[in-house]
Amino acid sequence: MVNEYEDTTEENDELYEHHRIVVDQGQSLLRIDRFLMDRLPNATRTKIQTAIDAETVRVNDNPTKASYKIRPADVITVALPHPPRDTEIKPENIPLNIVFEDDDLLVINKVAGMVVHPAHGNWDGTLVNALVYHFQNLPTSRHGEFRPGLVHRIDKDTSGLMVVAKSEFAMTYLARQFFEHTIERTYNALVWGQPDPADGTITGFIGRSIKDRKVQAIYDDETKGKWAITHFTTLESLHYVTLLQCKLETGRTHQIRAHLKHIGHPLFNDAMYGGDRILRGTPVGSYKAFVENAFKLLPRQALHAKSLGFAHPRTKEWMQFNSDLPADFQAALDKWRKQMAIISSQ
């Protein structure tokens, strides 16, 4: 598949707007090239610089420079010489696990493996493809982006609860709660090792890693990322692994995964953040075989969006939802419990 940011020798005088981003009111001053690297998939500094030099990146309809520092309410557009693929959302009859629905919103329990929004390599089979099939006239714009009903996302291989807006009013109201951090979200996470202290808060500026663009890293410099806060509580210690409850105060890309990696306790079987190998215990013999079997039971990162709470857009009533651990997560957790019981009895 061709990367939309790859250079092309084909001449084309017509440009098509691919991205329109309205900068959040709370955004700190940040160079536009750095900002776009964080916001655009598969974009590199070189490609962004090339686009800026070609004046296909504009701020408030004016050409810009890579050194320009974005400001709240700036409107940034990025144009490319071919039509955008991600505006062509194909409705697909994909079953959804809907746990609540009314005229304003729905709450779904997303299965692991489902991408939320179409993107490179995942144009079909996404949550959005399912939403546009099952629901008509979903609101499609937030901060200028085409995102039918979406006010937040969870990663492809993370399972759990999501809220989807069914009207512009609901989208605006819910988005405001996310912006003000009044949405309550907790996740269950199985991590390597035992955090010390058992309960705590992880903070830092999250931005793309300079070593690997696919992952997020934690910085102490506000120009390199967005401020993020994760609170964690130990639910169950299983010697080599620990079941945590993580409560999000902010909602950044890969926030829990990056934060737990940062403190030395990556998620169990999180390949992207180094949790898909034996990080505690001696990786030999029966223990090695046990862990490898646990990896097979849970072939993804051990992260589940367990609970979700928010004020209803119309009634203002507090809505609270909880979900059970999916079968793969529960199976791996039970396997660890049995293994630790055997070790304790010896």
Secondary structure by P-SEA (a helix, b strand, c coil): cccccccccccccccccccccccccccccccaaaaaaaccccccaaaaaaaaaacccccccccccccccccccbbbbbbccccccccbbbbbbcccccccccccccccccccccccccccccccccaaaaaaaaccccccccccccccccccccccccbbbbbbbccaaaaaaaaaaaaaccbbbbbbbbbcccccccccccccccccccccccbbbbbcccccccbbbbbbbbccccccbbbbbbbbcccccaaaaaaaaaaccccccccccccccccccccccaaaaaaaaaaaaccccccccccccccccccccbbbbbbcccaaaaaaaaaaaaaaaaaaac
